[in-house]
Every structure is written in structure tokens, then in C-alpha cells.
Amino acid sequence: MARIPASVLLPAIACAWLLVACTPFSRPPSPHPTAAYLLDGKTESSSRILAPAANGPVLTVPRTRSAPGFDTDLMAYVTEPYRLDHFAYHRWARKPADMFHQALMRSLADSGPFSAVLDGSSPARADLLLETDSFSLTQFFEKGQSRIEMEINARIVDLTDRSVRAERSFHVSEPTHQPDPVSGVEAANRALSRILEEMTDWIGRVITAKENAGP
């Protein structure tokens, strides 16, 4: 067998490596594409919408702050104490705290006692401030079943004197129909609907008490 001279073989190898290096690498499509889900609290039994109160206070609602470990669009779950995991192929369309804030703004605007509900970035003057923080949303798995836990802290500040009018923590637990992420999304929206109803009712009672007390 004739031996190929090194002067021919080495350039051929170099060209082969160059072709490989210049070929774009494309990964095969994932067999499990990631699905994104919404959190809006809209259910079939939506609460009735009331017209804004012409003489009601103006409320401003800054962005909701997440609890530690929850400032992400990843979908969190727990199977053992103190350990937080995330689903690989299911996530939220946005950070849950951001979607909660949007749903809260809509719920308050439809509740009636305010003449206007403003986003925290609005330069308009407001009478009251609603702060929300430590928001968490978790799916817990235990003994072949699962449930959704949603928590949020809220406080109402009177901007005329910067005093805290009321403060409260809200916690809702909602069982899932099946121990899987999709059922968790459905339960999370039911939990959001419940917590929004509780918060709206609480804020309305605080406003009524303030109005009855007078200046």
C-alpha cells in the first residue's frame, strides 16, 4: 500500500478540522418544551364590578415584592421541609408577584370605594398607599396529594400624615385536583381569586372606618 506523504496528509486533516469548527452546532429540539402559564385570578364566579366612587380616596399601589426565593418566573414546589425546587418543563409567564400586582390593581379598581387606583409609578397625587410584600406561591406535595399555598403581607398607609392605618397578612391554601403542575396552576388561580376577595373586603372596611371616624 502506498504511503500518503505527510505534506499531503497534514493539510487535509487541518481542512477537515476547519470545516467541523465552522459548521454551526444545532441542538436537537427538546422532547419536553417548556409551557408558560398565567396567574390572573379570573374564575367563572367573578365578583361584580362597581363604578368608582366620585368622592372616594385615590389609592396608589406600588409593585408587589416577592418573598426570598420567589423573585423568579420558575414554578416552585416543595416535597420536604426547607427545600424549594422548581418544575423543569412548567413555568409562569411572568414573575407571580408581578401578575399578582396586576390582578390586585384590577380587583381594587372594580371594588368601588376608590375614585382612582394608581400604579406606584404614577406621578399623580394619592390619598392612600397600599404596600404588598413577601409574596410567595408554592405547590406542596405530600402523601400522593398536593395543595397550593399563597401568602402576602399588606399595609395601608395614610399619605396625609404617613401613618399606617392597617396591616395584615393573608394566607390561602387551595387543594389541587391532581398532584401535577397543571392542576397546581388551576388551584393557584382559585387561590388568587380568594385572596383578592379577602384583601378587597379588608381594604374596603378600613376605608369605611376611616370615613366614619372623620378627619
DRENDOSE-876036 format. One line per field, with one value per residue (C-alpha): residue in three letters; x, y, z; residue number from 1. Coordinates in nm, 2 decimals, padded with zeros to 4 digits. Each point is the difference from the previous one (the first is absolute). Example, Ala and Ser with C-alpha at 12.3 -4.5 7.8 and 13.67 -1.06 7.14 Angstrom:
r ALA/SER
X 01.23/00.14
Y -00.45/00.34
Z 00.78/-00.07
k 1/2
//
This chain:
r MET/ALA/ARG/ILE/PRO/ALA/SER/VAL/LEU/LEU/PRO/ALA/ILE/ALA/CYS/ALA/TRP/LEU/LEU/VAL/ALA/CYS/THR/PRO/PHE/SER/ARG/PRO/PRO/SER/PRO/HIS/PRO/THR/ALA/ALA/TYR/LEU/LEU/ASP/GLY/LYS/THR/GLU/SER/SER/SER/ARG/ILE/LEU/ALA/PRO/ALA/ALA/ASN/GLY/PRO/VAL/LEU/THR/VAL/PRO/ARG/THR/ARG/SER/ALA/PRO/GLY/PHE/ASP/THR/ASP/LEU/MET/ALA/TYR/VAL/THR/GLU/PRO/TYR/ARG/LEU/ASP/HIS/PHE/ALA/TYR/HIS/ARG/TRP/ALA/ARG/LYS/PRO/ALA/ASP/MET/PHE/HIS/GLN/ALA/LEU/MET/ARG/SER/LEU/ALA/ASP/SER/GLY/PRO/PHE/SER/ALA/VAL/LEU/ASP/GLY/SER/SER/PRO/ALA/ARG/ALA/ASP/LEU/LEU/LEU/GLU/THR/ASP/SER/PHE/SER/LEU/THR/GLN/PHE/PHE/GLU/LYS/GLY/GLN/SER/ARG/ILE/GLU/MET/GLU/ILE/ASN/ALA/ARG/ILE/VAL/ASP/LEU/THR/ASP/ARG/SER/VAL/ARG/ALA/GLU/ARG/SER/PHE/HIS/VAL/SER/GLU/PRO/THR/HIS/GLN/PRO/ASP/PRO/VAL/SER/GLY/VAL/GLU/ALA/ALA/ASN/ARG/ALA/LEU/SER/ARG/ILE/LEU/GLU/GLU/MET/THR/ASP/TRP/ILE/GLY/ARG/VAL/ILE/THR/ALA/LYS/GLU/ASN/ALA/GLY/PRO
X 00.00/00.14/00.07/-00.16/00.26/-00.02/00.01/-00.34/-00.15/00.05/-00.17/-00.30/-00.04/00.02/-00.27/-00.23/00.04/-00.07/-00.33/-00.11/00.08/-00.19/-00.31/-00.28/-00.09/-00.37/-00.16/-00.28/-00.34/-00.09/-00.25/-00.16/-00.05/-00.05/-00.36/-00.08/-00.31/-00.20/-00.10/-00.30/-00.25/-00.29/-00.25/-00.35/-00.14/00.15/-00.10/-00.23/00.16/-00.09/00.03/00.28/-00.10/00.00/00.10/00.21/00.37/00.27/00.20/00.35/00.14/00.37/00.14/-00.04/00.33/00.07/00.11/00.36/00.04/-00.32/00.12/00.00/-00.24/00.10/-00.28/00.08/-00.09/00.09/00.03/00.20/00.04/00.23/00.07/-00.13/00.00/-00.12/-00.18/00.21/-00.26/-00.26/00.05/-00.20/-00.04/00.14/00.11/-00.30/00.04/-00.03/-00.32/-00.14/00.06/-00.19/-00.29/-00.01/-00.01/-00.30/-00.18/00.04/-00.11/-00.32/-00.08/-00.15/00.12/00.28/-00.03/00.32/00.26/00.35/00.31/00.29/00.18/-00.27/00.10/-00.37/-00.07/-00.16/-00.17/00.09/00.28/-00.04/00.33/00.02/00.31/00.12/-00.21/00.05/-00.17/00.09/-00.14/00.05/00.00/-00.07/-00.13/-00.10/-00.20/00.09/-00.12/00.08/00.11/-00.01/00.11/00.03/00.04/-00.18/-00.02/-00.20/00.18/-00.18/00.21/-00.13/00.20/00.20/-00.17/-00.07/-00.38/-00.01/00.23/-00.08/00.14/-00.21/00.04/-00.20/00.03/-00.17/00.00/00.08/-00.22/00.31/00.36/00.15/00.11/-00.30/-00.24/00.22/-00.05/-00.37/00.01/00.23/-00.26/-00.27/00.22/00.07/-00.37/-00.06/00.28/-00.10/-00.35/00.13/00.24/-00.27/-00.25/00.26/00.11/-00.36/-00.07/00.32/-00.12/-00.35/00.14/00.22/-00.29/-00.23/00.27/00.03/00.31
Y 00.00/00.34/00.23/00.35/00.26/00.22/00.31/-00.11/-00.16/00.28/00.27/-00.23/-00.06/00.37/00.07/-00.27/00.16/00.34/-00.12/-00.15/00.32/00.22/-00.22/00.15/-00.23/-00.04/-00.19/-00.24/00.14/-00.08/-00.29/00.20/00.36/00.24/00.12/00.34/00.07/00.31/00.10/00.25/-00.13/00.01/-00.27/-00.08/00.16/00.35/00.26/00.28/00.32/00.33/00.35/00.21/00.22/00.36/00.13/-00.30/00.01/-00.05/-00.31/-00.07/-00.36/-00.04/-00.32/-00.31/-00.13/-00.37/-00.21/-00.13/-00.27/00.09/00.29/-00.21/-00.14/-00.35/-00.21/-00.10/-00.32/-00.17/-00.37/00.03/00.27/00.29/-00.11/00.20/-00.16/00.11/-00.18/-00.06/00.03/00.23/00.37/00.32/00.24/00.28/00.01/-00.09/00.31/00.22/-00.19/00.03/00.37/00.04/-00.21/00.20/00.33/-00.13/-00.14/00.33/00.21/-00.21/00.00/00.35/00.20/00.18/00.29/-00.14/-00.28/00.10/-00.20/00.09/00.16/00.26/00.36/00.08/00.09/-00.27/-00.01/-00.36/-00.24/-00.37/-00.19/-00.37/-00.22/-00.34/-00.16/-00.38/-00.27/-00.36/-00.34/-00.25/-00.38/-00.24/-00.36/-00.01/00.33/00.37/00.34/00.36/00.25/00.37/00.26/00.38/00.29/00.33/00.33/00.32/00.33/00.33/00.24/00.31/-00.08/-00.31/-00.21/-00.37/-00.04/-00.38/-00.30/-00.36/-00.33/-00.21/-00.38/-00.23/-00.37/-00.16/-00.38/-00.11/-00.25/-00.20/00.01/00.15/00.35/00.07/-00.07/00.22/00.29/-00.04/-00.01/00.31/00.20/-00.11/00.10/00.34/00.06/-00.08/00.21/00.30/-00.02/-00.01/00.30/00.21/-00.06/00.09/00.32/00.10/-00.04/00.21/00.28/-00.01/00.02/00.30/00.18/-00.06/00.12/00.33/00.23
Z 00.00/-00.10/00.29/-00.01/00.04/00.31/-00.22/-00.14/00.31/00.25/-00.21/-00.06/00.38/00.06/-00.26/00.16/00.34/-00.14/-00.16/00.33/00.19/-00.25/-00.01/00.22/00.29/00.04/00.29/-00.07/00.11/00.36/00.02/00.29/-00.09/00.29/00.05/00.14/00.21/00.11/00.34/-00.02/00.26/-00.25/00.08/-00.12/00.31/-00.04/00.24/-00.12/-00.13/00.18/-00.14/00.15/00.29/-00.12/00.35/00.10/00.09/-00.26/00.06/-00.13/-00.01/-00.05/-00.15/00.22/00.14/00.01/00.30/00.00/-00.26/-00.20/-00.21/-00.32/-00.26/00.09/00.15/00.35/00.18/00.34/00.08/00.32/00.27/-00.07/-00.36/-00.30/-00.35/-00.34/-00.28/-00.30/-00.28/00.16/00.09/00.05/-00.29/00.23/00.36/00.22/00.21/-00.31/-00.12/00.35/-00.01/-00.32/00.13/00.32/-00.19/-00.21/00.31/00.19/-00.30/-00.03/00.37/00.01/00.31/-00.19/-00.24/-00.17/00.05/-00.12/-00.08/00.23/-00.29/-00.06/00.10/00.09/00.36/00.21/00.34/00.10/-00.07/-00.01/00.05/-00.08/00.06/00.10/-00.28/-00.04/-00.20/00.05/-00.09/00.29/-00.07/00.28/00.02/-00.37/00.02/-00.05/00.09/-00.08/00.27/-00.07/00.25/-00.01/00.25/-00.05/00.17/-00.06/00.05/00.03/-00.21/00.17/00.32/-00.11/00.27/-00.04/00.01/-00.01/-00.06/-00.06/-00.13/-00.24/-00.05/-00.22/-00.04/-00.31/-00.07/-00.36/-00.19/-00.10/00.14/-00.31/-00.12/-00.22/00.28/00.21/-00.24/00.02/00.38/00.00/-00.19/00.24/00.29/-00.16/-00.05/00.37/00.13/-00.22/00.14/00.36/-00.06/-00.18/00.28/00.26/-00.18/-00.04/00.37/00.08/-00.23/00.15/00.35/-00.09/-00.16/00.30/00.24/-00.19/-00.02
k 1/2/3/4/5/6/7/8/9/10/11/12/13/14/15/16/17/18/19/20/21/22/23/24/25/26/27/28/29/30/31/32/33/34/35/36/37/38/39/40/41/42/43/44/45/46/47/48/49/50/51/52/53/54/55/56/57/58/59/60/61/62/63/64/65/66/67/68/69/70/71/72/73/74/75/76/77/78/79/80/81/82/83/84/85/86/87/88/89/90/91/92/93/94/95/96/97/98/99/100/101/102/103/104/105/106/107/108/109/110/111/112/113/114/115/116/117/118/119/120/121/122/123/124/125/126/127/128/129/130/131/132/133/134/135/136/137/138/139/140/141/142/143/144/145/146/147/148/149/150/151/152/153/154/155/156/157/158/159/160/161/162/163/164/165/166/167/168/169/170/171/172/173/174/175/176/177/178/179/180/181/182/183/184/185/186/187/188/189/190/191/192/193/194/195/196/197/198/199/200/201/202/203/204/205/206/207/208/209/210/211/212/213/214/215
//
